[in-house]
Amino acid sequence: MKEWISDYIAAEQKALASIPVEQVEQAIQAVKEALQNDRQIFVFGNGGSASNSSHFATDLGKGSSDAVGKRFKVLSLNDNVSWMTAIGNDYEYEGIYKRQLENYGQSGDVVLTMSVSGSSPNLVEACKWAKENGLHVIALVGGKRGALAEISDNCIVVEETHYGRAEDCQMGIAHMICYAFMENPGLME
């Protein structure tokens, strides 16, 4: 068991080391511009990536907003369970995020989605709609990349296909985005 734990930690460190710094910096810039221009930030994912999306929205909406003295307009679309189930039941599961964006999304807003596979149909459909309607799309994906890598304006690839390690890295990236505002007072200048 100790060897397995050590191997897991080594693989986690390798995955973390694969995070592309420039793309994370670009994501921070897009989030900063959304704040400066009073634009909405929509975040969503499936499974563990949905949990990471909820966590990101909380940290950005509370901690980062407190730090900069201006409120981020951030919404986790996977937190509205009744709306998601109504869309999934009455229309199709692939539309659970796209149909919410149709209600809220406007040109200039930001979409940030998280997916290990990069190919989840509901995420792909939402991001296609976002691109077609002038929203800036950021995708955090695993090593398979998937369709989201082609659709997004900024694709942050974690070179890992293991779901646990890739999702750990997603949360690390989400924290980097949030803590960039919490720990760098000059960022908003």
N, C-alpha and C positions, 0 to 999 in steps of 0.2 A: 504493500500500500504506500509506503514512503516513496518508493521509486515512481509509482504512478503520480503521486502528488507532485513530486519534483519535476516530472516530465510535463505535467499539466501547467505548472508555473512557468516552465521554460517556454512552452508553446504560447502561453498568454503574453509573456514578455515579447516574443517574436511578433505576435499580432499587434501589440501596442506600438512596437517599433515601426510597423508598416503604415501607420497613420500618416497621410500626406499633409505636412505642415502648411503648405501653400493653400491647399483646398480648404483647410480649416480656417485659415486666415480670411479667405474669400467669403466663407460662410459668416464669420463674425462681421465682416464689412456689410454683407447683405442685411443682416439683422440690425446693425447700427443704422443703415439707411432707412430701413422700415420704421424704426423708432423715430428718426429725425423727420420723416415724411408722414407720420401718423398713419402708417399702413398696417394692415392686419398680418399676423403670422399664423399660419395654420400648420399643425403638426399631427401626424398620424402614422400608425403601423398596425401590425397584427401580432398577437401573442406577446412574447417578451418585448418585442419592438413597440407594441402598444403601451405596455407598462413604461418603457423608456420615454415614449412620447408624452405620457401623462406627467412623468417626473420632470422632464424638460420644461413643459408648460408651467409647472408649479415654480421651479427654480427661476425661470426667466421672468414670469409674471410677478413673483414676490421678491426674491432676493436681488435680482438684477435691477428691477424697477426701483427698489428701495435705494440701491447703491447710486444710481444715476439721477434719482429725483424726478424721473418721468416714467410714466407707466407704459410698459410694453403691451400692445394689444395682441395677446397670444391666446390661441384656442386649440385644445386638443380634441380633434374630431372623433376620436375613438372613446371619448368619455360620455357621449350622449347615447346610452344603451337603448333607450326606447326609440329614438330616431333611427339608429342603425338597424334594429330588429324590424321596424316598420318598413324601411326601405328594402331590406333583405327579403322580407316576407311578401310584400306587395309588388315589388319589381324584380330585382335581382341582387344577389350578394355583391356582385362586382361593382355595383353603384353606390355602396354605402358611404363612401367618402366623396365621390364625384357629385352626387346629388346634394350633399351639404354645401360643397363649394359653389354649386349653381345658385344657392340661396345667398351666400355670403361673399364669395370671392370677387375681387375687382382687379382690373389691370393695375400692376404696381405692387400688389400684395406679394407675400412670400409663402411658399409651401416648403415644408421640411418633412420628408418622409424617411422612415427607417425600415430596412428590410435586409435580412441576411441573404435571401435568394436573389433579390432584385427583380423578381418576376411575378409577384403576387398580383393577380388580375385586378383586384380592387384598388391597389396602389397605382398600378400602371394606368388604369382608366382615369383615376383622379388626376394624375400628373399630366396625362395627355390633354385633358380638359384645361388644366391650369396653363400649360404652354400655349394652347390655342387661344386662350383668353388673356394673355399678357401678364401672367403671374410668374415670378421668379422661382424656379424649382431647384431645391437642394435635396439630394438623395444620399443617405448614408447606407452603403451596401457592403455585403461580404464579397469574398473572392470570386464568386461566380458572376458577379456584376449584374447580369440579367438585363431586361429591357429598360429598367430605370436608368442604367448607365448611359443609354442612348438618348433618353428623353430629357434628362436633367440639364440644367444650366451649369450646375456645379455638382459633380459626383465625387463623394468622399469614399474611396474604396479601402476597406480593411482587408488585407490579404489573408483571409481566414474563412473557411467554410464551416467550421464547427460552430453550431448555433450559440452555445454558451459563451465561448470566447469572443465571437463576433459581437454579440449583444453587450458583453462587458465593455468592449471597445466603443460601441455606439454610445453607451452611457458616459464613457470617458470623454468622447467628443462633445456630447451635449453639455457636460460639465465645463469643458474648456470654453465653449461659447458663452455660457452663463457667467463663469468666473472671470472671463475677459472683462466684463463690465464691472464685476464686484471688486476686482483687485487692481484695476488700471484706471485710476481717476482721470487721467489725461486722455483716455480713449474717445471721449465725447467732444473734445476740443477741435 
